Amino acid sequence: MSATGERSTIYEQMQATPEFAELRRKLRAFVFPMSAAFLIWYLLYVLLASFAPAFMAIPVVGNINVGLVIGLLQFVTTFVITTLYVRYADRHLDPAAERIRQQIEGAE
């Protein structure tokens, strides 16, 4: 029973288990650092565009300059992070989530 006197659901009970806490820890161990890294990378791009326009205007090849290259790398970074997350989830998150799902379905 919960503090309000109601029975807790199987989902609430599962959230209190060490297995669920470990799954949540593994998710956060990837998501928080990766999100922080990407935001810093994006902020660097914005700051360079704002405060170092001469640097961003340096030609690399033809009409392509440093600013364009860094801007395009933002998209590349997004795809790389997505690929890394899928691999991480396949190895660490999905097996744990599957075990939790089986426990929940077995308890219902």
HELIX and SHEET records of a PDB file:
HELIX    1   1 ILE A   10  GLN A   15  1                                   6    
HELIX    2   2 PRO A   18  PHE A   51  1                                  34    
HELIX    3   3 PRO A   53  MET A   56  1                                   4    
HELIX    4   4 VAL A   66  TYR A   88  1                                  23    
HELIX    5   5 ALA A   89  LEU A   93  3                                   5    
HELIX    6   6 ASP A   94  ALA A  107  1                                  14    
SHEET    1   A 2 PRO A  59  VAL A  61  0                                        
SHEET    2   A 2 ILE A  64  ASN A  65 -1                                        
END                                                                             
